[in-house]
Amino acid sequence: MIREAPATAHRDLEDLLELEMRIDAQPGLYALAMTLAARHRQHLFDTLYHALALRTDDAVLVTADERYARKAKPEGRIVRLRDFRYAG
């Protein structure tokens, strides 16, 4: 954040800290992310987002990671960024 926008980094951090967000800390979520990481040889950090999408109604992971999208497509609820179309 600081490297990309040094002039607004502190304000951006304050904005981020003010966000109200739900945290899903269910052990099953982490177990699923670990399974995805092992199955697709990805970092756990990346697969946590996909695990959350798989466990959340009407959610989908939109990713620019072509390699992961290709490997994880059979898992469901994943779309490549270049194929994403907002239907809102």
C-alpha positions, -999 to +999 in steps of 0.1 A: +000+000+000+027+025+009+048+017-022+019+022-046+003+052-030+026+068-005+007+101-003-026+084+007-013+052+025-021+064+060-056+076+051-062+043+031-052+023+062-076+043+084-104+037+058-096+000+058-097-002+096-131+014+097-147-012+075-172-034+092-167-070+080-177-104+091-149-128+100-155-165+093-132-183+117-148-218+114-123-246+117-139-263+086-130-233+065-094-236+073-095-274+067-111-269+033-085-243+024-057-266+035-072-294+013-074-270-017-038-259-011-025-294-011-047-306-040-037-277-062-003-270-049-011-234-039-003-212-009-029-215+019-033-177+018-047-180-018-070-209-011-086-193+019-105-170-004-117-199-026-127-219+005-147-190+017-165-187-017-173-224-016-188-220+019-208-188+012-241-189-006-241-170-039-203-163-036-177-168-062-139-163-062-128-139-090-092-144-096-065-131-119-044-162-112-049-181-144-030-212-132-051-216-100-083-209-119-075-236-144-066-262-117-094-254-093-122-250-118-137-284-110-141-273-074-167-247-085-174-211-076-143-197-093-141-175-124-111-159-141-110-121-138-110-118-176-142-138-179-160-121-150-191-101-158-209-082-131-246-090-131-257-064-105 
